Amino acid sequence: MNSDAPDPRRTTGGMRRVSKRMFIAGFFLLPWVWFVNFFYFYKYLKYNKTPKEVKQYVWLSLIFGIITTVLMFVWYFVFYFGYNTWGITGENLIIFLPK
């Protein structure tokens, strides 16, 4: 890795490009990228020079990341505690049957 390469977060265009790409990547079944986007740009949120578009992508990344995490945990608990009452459908949704 080249240590002399410029940090894309230092330019306004680079910040916009990186935050937008990470935000869009979260929709392709990679919700953890939204959390990475938030923590990657967190220290730039307090600066007035940070573009509004970047702040918008970063805050939306956090919100969507939280929502998808909550939904995944809800689905996990519903499935874990209820699959055996769903009959054959519940058995078809799991890879192996626990004994």
Sequence and secondary structure as in RCSB ss.txt:
>XXXX:A:sequence
MNSDAPDPRRTTGGMRRVSKRMFIAGFFLLPWVWFVNFFYFYKYLKYNKTPKEVKQYVWLSLIFGIITTVLMFVW
YFVFYFGYNTWGITGENLIIFLPK
>XXXX:A:secstr
  TTS  GGGSHHHHHHHHHHHHHHTTTT THHHHHHHHHHGGGTT TTS HHHHHHHHHHHHHHHHHHHHHHHH
HHHHHHHGGGSTHHHHHTSSS   
